[in-house]
Amino acid sequence: MNINKYPEVKPGRKPLKRIYLAIMLWTVGKAIPVAAKVDPEIKKEFEKLPKNFTLRLMVQPERAFPLFFYTKMLPGFVVKNGMLPYGLQMILHIDAQGKVHYQGADPRGKKFDLSMAFKNLEAAMMIFSFRESTPTGYAHDRFVVEGYLPCATTFMRVLDIVQVYLLPKIIAKRAVKRYPKWFEMPPWRKHINRIIIYLRAFTF
């Protein structure tokens, strides 16, 4: 059999989906540390995690989705502080004082205590286009977890709460397993927290 008749089929790069997912991961990553300061439920969840703990949410395979080309042209502090979306990873670190920091999308030189990875680009799109909730995606085997499973469930609860803040209710109901009862707080408080998260997370 002449194998040259059957060349390797390479998948398309799907740049629009990559850009969309990079923006979504960046948005959530920037919002989580601020939400941990203004929302007591999120703060309580993070207190369950160890100090000096690093976690990431990413899309596999890692080698297929390198950092965006312009990362090399950005000043070091921009990349270090995750000021712009530039890759298909979201890295968070809990320091010795229990504060949560967003560390961008560059995994180089970092050791992860918990890694949650979507198996492919389409699996990530199912979750971040809100066609499936995160628990449903896990039940459908769309992502894998490396690390202590209770830490992963803690982070998933945080992710649900943050999505409720970031998204309109009609979309948030599709993004989370169930719209939380605790969120039936006074509308003024909910909207003030939401405004604080947006302003503090996305202003440099």
C-alpha positions as CSV (number, residue, x, y, z in Angstrom):
1,M,0.0,0.0,0.0
2,N,1.3,3.4,-1.0
3,I,0.9,5.6,2.1
4,N,1.6,8.7,0.0
5,K,-1.9,8.3,-1.4
6,Y,-3.3,8.9,2.1
7,P,-1.6,12.1,3.4
8,E,-2.2,13.2,7.0
9,V,-5.3,15.3,7.4
10,K,-4.5,18.3,9.6
11,P,-7.4,20.0,11.4
12,G,-8.2,23.6,10.7
13,R,-6.9,26.2,13.2
14,K,-10.3,27.8,13.8
15,P,-8.9,31.2,14.7
16,L,-12.3,32.8,15.5
17,K,-13.1,30.1,18.1
18,R,-9.6,30.5,19.5
19,I,-10.0,34.2,19.9
20,Y,-13.4,33.8,21.4
21,L,-12.2,31.2,24.0
22,A,-9.1,33.3,24.8
23,I,-11.3,36.3,25.6
24,M,-13.7,34.2,27.7
25,L,-10.9,32.6,29.7
26,W,-9.3,36.0,30.2
27,T,-12.7,37.5,31.3
28,V,-13.4,34.9,33.8
29,G,-9.8,34.8,35.1
30,K,-9.8,38.6,35.6
31,A,-13.2,38.5,37.3
32,I,-12.5,35.8,39.8
33,P,-10.0,37.6,42.1
34,V,-12.3,40.7,42.3
35,A,-15.4,38.5,43.0
36,A,-13.5,36.8,45.8
37,K,-13.1,40.2,47.5
38,V,-16.7,41.4,47.2
39,D,-18.7,38.1,47.5
40,P,-18.6,36.3,50.8
41,E,-19.7,33.0,49.3
42,I,-16.7,33.0,46.8
43,K,-14.4,34.0,49.6
44,K,-15.6,31.1,51.7
45,E,-15.1,28.6,48.8
46,F,-11.5,29.8,48.3
47,E,-10.8,29.4,52.0
48,K,-11.3,25.6,51.5
49,L,-8.3,25.5,49.1
50,P,-4.7,25.3,50.4
51,K,-2.4,28.4,50.5
52,N,0.2,28.7,47.8
53,F,-2.1,26.8,45.4
54,T,-2.0,27.2,41.7
55,L,-4.7,26.0,39.3
56,R,-5.4,26.3,35.6
57,L,-8.2,25.8,33.2
58,M,-7.1,25.1,29.7
59,V,-7.9,23.6,26.3
60,Q,-6.0,20.4,25.1
61,P,-3.7,19.6,23.5
62,E,-1.5,22.3,24.9
63,R,1.0,22.1,22.0
64,A,-1.8,22.8,19.5
65,F,-2.7,26.1,21.0
66,P,0.5,28.2,21.7
67,L,0.4,31.7,23.0
68,F,-0.8,34.3,20.5
69,F,2.0,35.7,18.3
70,Y,1.8,39.2,19.8
71,T,2.7,37.9,23.3
72,K,6.4,38.2,22.4
73,M,5.9,41.8,21.5
74,L,4.2,42.8,24.7
75,P,6.0,44.3,27.7
76,G,6.8,41.8,30.4
77,F,4.5,43.3,33.0
78,V,1.5,43.1,30.6
79,V,2.1,39.4,30.1
80,K,2.9,38.7,33.8
81,N,-0.3,40.4,35.0
82,G,-2.5,39.0,32.3
83,M,-3.7,42.4,31.1
84,L,-4.6,41.1,27.6
85,P,-6.0,37.8,26.4
86,Y,-3.3,35.9,24.6
87,G,-3.8,32.1,25.1
88,L,-6.2,29.3,25.8
89,Q,-5.3,28.9,29.5
90,M,-6.5,30.6,32.7
91,I,-4.1,30.5,35.6
92,L,-5.0,31.4,39.2
93,H,-2.8,31.5,42.2
94,I,-3.7,31.6,45.9
95,D,-0.9,33.2,47.9
96,A,0.2,32.6,51.5
97,Q,-2.2,35.2,52.7
98,G,-5.1,33.5,50.9
99,K,-5.5,36.2,48.2
100,V,-6.4,35.1,44.7
101,H,-4.3,36.4,41.8
102,Y,-4.9,36.0,38.0
103,Q,-1.6,35.0,36.4
104,G,-2.5,35.1,32.7
105,A,-2.2,32.3,30.2
106,D,1.5,31.5,30.2
107,P,2.3,28.1,31.9
108,R,6.0,28.4,31.5
109,G,7.9,28.1,34.8
110,K,4.7,27.3,36.8
111,K,3.8,24.2,38.8
112,F,0.1,23.4,39.0
113,D,-1.6,21.8,41.9
114,L,-4.8,21.4,39.9
115,S,-5.3,21.3,36.2
116,M,-8.7,21.2,34.5
117,A,-8.5,20.7,30.7
118,F,-11.1,20.6,28.0
119,K,-10.3,17.7,25.7
120,N,-10.5,19.8,22.5
121,L,-11.6,23.2,21.2
122,E,-15.2,22.0,20.5
123,A,-15.6,20.7,24.0
124,A,-14.6,24.1,25.4
125,M,-17.0,25.9,23.0
126,M,-19.9,23.8,24.3
127,I,-19.3,25.2,27.8
128,F,-18.3,28.8,26.9
129,S,-21.1,29.2,24.4
130,F,-23.4,28.2,27.2
131,R,-25.0,25.3,25.4
132,E,-24.0,23.1,28.4
133,S,-23.4,23.9,32.0
134,T,-20.0,23.0,33.5
135,P,-21.3,20.0,35.5
136,T,-23.1,18.7,32.4
137,G,-19.9,19.1,30.4
138,Y,-18.0,17.0,33.0
139,A,-20.8,14.4,32.9
140,H,-20.4,14.2,29.1
141,D,-16.6,13.7,29.6
142,R,-15.7,17.0,27.9
143,F,-12.8,17.8,30.3
144,V,-10.4,16.0,32.5
145,V,-9.1,16.9,36.0
146,E,-5.5,16.4,37.2
147,G,-5.3,16.9,41.0
148,Y,-7.4,16.6,44.1
149,L,-11.0,16.2,43.0
150,P,-12.6,18.1,45.9
151,C,-10.5,21.2,45.0
152,A,-11.9,20.9,41.4
153,T,-15.5,20.8,42.7
154,T,-14.7,23.9,44.9
155,F,-13.4,25.7,41.8
156,M,-16.5,24.7,39.8
157,R,-18.7,26.2,42.4
158,V,-16.7,29.5,42.2
159,L,-17.0,29.4,38.5
160,D,-20.7,29.1,38.6
161,I,-21.1,32.0,41.0
162,V,-18.8,34.2,38.9
163,Q,-20.8,33.4,35.7
164,V,-24.0,34.4,37.5
165,Y,-22.4,37.8,38.2
166,L,-21.0,38.2,34.7
167,L,-23.9,37.0,32.6
168,P,-27.6,38.1,32.3
169,K,-29.9,35.8,34.2
170,I,-31.4,34.3,31.0
171,I,-27.9,33.1,29.9
172,A,-26.6,32.3,33.4
173,K,-29.4,29.8,33.9
174,R,-27.9,27.9,30.9
175,A,-24.3,28.2,32.1
176,V,-24.8,26.8,35.7
177,K,-26.3,23.7,37.0
178,R,-29.1,25.6,38.7
179,Y,-29.5,29.3,39.4
180,P,-28.5,29.6,43.0
181,K,-31.1,30.5,45.6
182,W,-28.6,32.5,47.6
183,F,-28.4,34.9,44.6
184,E,-31.9,36.1,45.4
185,M,-30.3,39.0,47.2
186,P,-31.6,42.5,47.0
187,P,-31.2,43.7,43.4
188,W,-29.3,46.8,44.4
189,R,-26.6,44.7,46.1
190,K,-26.4,42.2,43.2
191,H,-25.9,45.0,40.7
192,I,-23.5,46.9,42.8
193,N,-21.3,43.8,43.2
194,R,-21.6,43.2,39.4
195,I,-20.5,46.8,38.7
196,I,-17.5,46.5,41.1
197,I,-16.4,43.3,39.5
198,Y,-16.5,44.7,36.0
199,L,-14.8,48.0,36.9
200,R,-12.0,46.5,39.0
201,A,-11.4,43.5,36.8
202,F,-11.3,45.2,33.4
203,T,-9.7,48.6,34.2
204,F,-5.9,48.6,34.1
